[in-house]
Amino acid sequence: MALDKIKRRIKIKRRIRKKVFGTASIPRLTVFRSNKQIYAQIVDDNKGITLASASSYKQKEAEKVNKVTQASVVGKLIAEKAKTVGVEAVVFDRNGYLYHGRVKSLAEAARENGLKF
């Protein structure tokens, strides 16, 4: 059953990635969530480089809180790092995950801290 779940997410991910592409002016904000942590990257797909990244791994603010709050901390962090790199607008890649819970929390926190998508 777990293998079917993974295959389903990968199938959805491929469908999303056909449409979502990051450029130098508007890079892609991609999200990966594991069972314990959540990760976010801002990627320029033309050059194939990561411009900024953030995760809940070893974050002081994200240690003693629930996973949804962890995701909002990471969303705030990725928005701040995007500003330092000079990125104001991104396209959001939910990476095959449903847009609710941790993924939604990260996206909303990034929006509140100045990232446009």
Residue frames relative to the residue before (quaternion, step in Angstrom):
aa qw qx qy qz dx dy dz
M 1.0000 0.0000 0.0000 0.0000 0.00 0.00 0.00
A 0.6477 0.5224 -0.3311 0.4450 3.61 0.94 -0.78
L 0.6287 0.5341 -0.3405 0.4511 3.57 1.03 -0.71
D 0.6321 0.5240 -0.3269 0.4680 3.59 1.03 -0.75
K 0.6311 0.5349 -0.3247 0.4584 3.58 1.05 -0.76
I 0.6619 0.4956 -0.2971 0.4775 3.56 0.97 -0.87
K 0.6549 0.5087 -0.3139 0.4624 3.58 0.92 -0.86
R 0.6243 0.5425 -0.3312 0.4542 3.56 1.05 -0.76
R 0.6670 0.4958 -0.3009 0.4676 3.58 0.92 -0.90
I 0.6523 0.5125 -0.3170 0.4596 3.58 0.97 -0.82
K 0.6245 0.5359 -0.3291 0.4632 3.58 1.05 -0.74
I 0.6580 0.4873 -0.2930 0.4937 3.58 0.98 -0.89
K 0.6240 0.5583 -0.3237 0.4406 3.57 1.02 -0.86
R 0.6579 0.5045 -0.3067 0.4675 3.60 0.92 -0.89
R 0.6400 0.5285 -0.3190 0.4575 3.57 1.00 -0.82
I 0.6602 0.4979 -0.2984 0.4767 3.58 1.01 -0.85
R 0.7027 0.4987 -0.2743 0.4269 3.58 0.87 -0.98
K 0.5160 0.6064 -0.4289 0.4268 3.61 1.24 -0.18
K 0.7571 0.3915 -0.1825 0.4902 3.55 1.04 -0.84
V 0.7389 0.4031 -0.2133 0.4960 3.59 0.99 -0.86
F 0.1228 0.7812 -0.5955 0.1415 3.56 -0.64 1.20
G 0.2794 -0.7844 0.5354 0.1412 3.57 -0.81 0.99
T 0.1665 -0.7726 0.6068 0.0850 3.55 -0.98 0.89
A 0.7010 -0.4365 0.3245 0.4612 3.57 -1.27 -0.07
S 0.6975 0.4594 -0.2815 0.4724 3.61 0.98 -0.77
I 0.7841 0.0853 -0.0450 0.6131 3.60 1.03 -0.78
P 0.1224 -0.8284 0.5436 0.0574 3.62 0.01 1.25
R 0.5363 -0.6248 0.4779 0.3059 3.54 -1.37 0.18
L 0.2185 -0.7383 0.6253 0.1271 3.56 -0.99 0.94
T 0.0435 -0.8204 0.5695 -0.0243 3.57 -0.42 1.24
V 0.2309 -0.7781 0.5785 0.0812 3.53 -1.11 0.82
F 0.0127 -0.7583 0.6513 0.0246 3.55 -1.08 0.79
R 0.0586 -0.7951 0.6027 0.0346 3.55 -0.88 0.89
S 0.1909 -0.7394 0.6364 0.1086 3.50 -1.00 0.93
N 0.7220 -0.4207 0.2930 0.4646 3.58 -1.23 -0.10
K 0.7877 0.3125 -0.1609 0.5059 3.60 1.03 -0.71
Q 0.8026 0.2499 -0.0982 0.5326 3.61 0.99 -0.76
I 0.1880 -0.7341 0.6295 0.1720 3.54 -1.40 0.05
Y 0.1475 -0.8004 0.5808 0.0174 3.54 -0.97 0.96
A 0.0594 -0.7808 0.6210 0.0337 3.58 -1.14 0.65
Q 0.0489 -0.7877 0.6141 0.0064 3.56 -1.06 0.82
I 0.2311 -0.7125 0.6390 0.1747 3.52 -1.23 0.59
V 0.0666 -0.8419 0.5322 -0.0594 3.54 -0.45 1.32
D 0.2397 -0.7048 0.6489 0.1573 3.54 -1.16 0.81
D 0.2726 -0.8151 0.4920 0.1382 3.59 -0.28 1.26
N 0.5628 0.5931 -0.4007 0.4136 3.62 1.14 -0.42
K 0.7608 0.3324 -0.1728 0.5299 3.57 0.91 -0.96
G 0.3722 -0.7459 0.4738 0.2839 3.57 1.21 -0.46
I 0.5478 0.6072 -0.3993 0.4145 3.57 1.06 0.73
T 0.4112 -0.6672 0.5651 0.2578 3.53 -1.29 0.53
L 0.2949 -0.7815 0.5285 0.1517 3.57 -0.66 1.11
A 0.7877 -0.0740 0.0791 0.6065 3.59 1.03 -0.79
S 0.0313 -0.7913 0.6101 0.0239 3.55 -1.17 0.54
A 0.0295 -0.7737 0.6329 0.0038 3.53 -1.27 0.55
S 0.0071 0.7953 -0.6062 0.0048 3.55 -1.15 0.58
S 0.5444 -0.6089 0.4676 0.3380 3.51 -1.31 0.28
Y 0.4853 0.6797 -0.4234 0.3511 3.57 1.27 -0.17
K 0.8560 -0.0181 -0.0571 0.5134 3.58 -0.76 1.16
Q 0.4065 0.6599 -0.5145 0.3669 3.58 0.99 0.90
K 0.4841 -0.6931 0.4532 0.2827 3.57 -0.75 1.02
E 0.6876 0.4906 -0.2887 0.4508 3.60 0.93 -0.93
A 0.7371 0.4476 -0.2228 0.4546 3.59 1.12 -0.68
E 0.4786 0.7112 -0.4269 0.2877 3.60 1.21 0.02
K 0.8301 0.2660 -0.1006 0.4796 3.60 0.64 -1.09
V 0.5991 0.5541 -0.3660 0.4473 3.61 1.16 0.47
N 0.6213 -0.5452 0.3921 0.4038 3.58 -1.23 0.21
K 0.7080 -0.5147 0.2947 0.3834 3.56 -1.27 0.36
V 0.6185 0.5364 -0.3505 0.4548 3.60 1.07 -0.64
T 0.6542 0.4865 -0.3011 0.4947 3.58 1.03 -0.76
Q 0.5809 0.5608 -0.3599 0.4674 3.59 1.11 -0.67
A 0.6677 0.5148 -0.2984 0.4474 3.56 0.90 -0.94
S 0.6576 0.4921 -0.3232 0.4701 3.60 0.97 -0.74
V 0.5985 0.5386 -0.3576 0.4731 3.62 1.11 -0.61
V 0.6672 0.4887 -0.2960 0.4780 3.59 0.96 -0.87
G 0.6218 0.5395 -0.3373 0.4566 3.61 1.04 -0.72
K 0.6461 0.5025 -0.3093 0.4842 3.56 1.01 -0.82
L 0.6631 0.5215 -0.2922 0.4505 3.57 0.96 -0.92
I 0.6805 0.4785 -0.3021 0.4654 3.61 0.91 -0.87
A 0.6197 0.5318 -0.3453 0.4625 3.61 1.08 -0.63
E 0.6517 0.5042 -0.3120 0.4729 3.59 1.00 -0.80
K 0.6659 0.4906 -0.3036 0.4730 3.59 0.97 -0.83
A 0.6139 0.5474 -0.3444 0.4527 3.58 1.09 -0.68
K 0.6376 0.5255 -0.3265 0.4590 3.58 1.02 -0.78
T 0.6619 0.5046 -0.3170 0.4547 3.60 0.96 -0.80
V 0.6664 0.4750 -0.2937 0.4940 3.59 1.13 -0.62
G 0.5160 -0.6565 0.4028 0.3747 3.58 1.22 -0.44
V 0.4957 0.6344 -0.4347 0.4035 3.57 1.21 0.48
E 0.1204 -0.8103 0.5714 0.0485 3.57 -0.81 1.02
A 0.7887 0.1856 -0.0839 0.5800 3.58 1.12 -0.70
V 0.0422 -0.7917 0.6094 -0.0071 3.57 -1.06 0.82
V 0.3454 -0.6452 0.6081 0.3078 3.53 -1.37 0.06
F 0.3690 -0.7654 0.4938 0.1848 3.57 -0.87 0.97
D 0.1097 -0.7695 0.6287 0.0235 3.55 -0.86 1.08
R 0.2152 -0.8105 0.5336 0.1093 3.58 -0.35 1.22
N 0.4072 -0.7847 0.4113 0.2221 3.57 1.36 0.16
G 0.7271 -0.4433 0.2439 0.4640 3.59 1.05 0.71
Y 0.5765 0.5693 -0.3873 0.4398 3.58 1.25 -0.10
L 0.5467 -0.5936 0.4692 0.3588 3.56 -1.18 0.52
Y 0.4476 -0.6906 0.4993 0.2711 3.58 -1.06 0.73
H 0.5469 0.5354 -0.4839 0.4244 3.54 0.17 1.34
G 0.7587 0.3765 -0.2590 0.4642 3.57 -1.24 0.20
R 0.8624 -0.0611 0.0651 0.4983 3.53 -0.87 -1.02
V 0.6445 0.5227 -0.3246 0.4539 3.59 0.98 -0.82
K 0.6621 0.4973 -0.2924 0.4784 3.58 0.96 -0.88
S 0.6420 0.5329 -0.3167 0.4512 3.58 0.98 -0.84
L 0.6513 0.5037 -0.3081 0.4767 3.59 0.98 -0.85
A 0.6683 0.5077 -0.3036 0.4511 3.59 0.89 -0.91
E 0.6809 0.4879 -0.2958 0.4593 3.58 0.88 -0.90
A 0.6458 0.5086 -0.3245 0.4680 3.60 1.01 -0.75
A 0.6348 0.5165 -0.3307 0.4700 3.59 1.04 -0.72
R 0.6412 0.5203 -0.3137 0.4688 3.60 1.02 -0.80
E 0.6680 0.5159 -0.3019 0.4432 3.58 0.93 -0.92
N 0.7309 0.4075 -0.2283 0.4976 3.57 1.14 -0.61
G 0.7568 -0.4755 0.1960 0.4034 3.57 1.10 0.70
L 0.5554 0.5854 -0.4199 0.4153 3.63 1.17 0.04
K 0.2309 -0.8012 0.5396 0.1166 3.59 -0.79 1.00
F 0.3026 0.7199 -0.5967 0.1846 3.55 -0.96 1.01
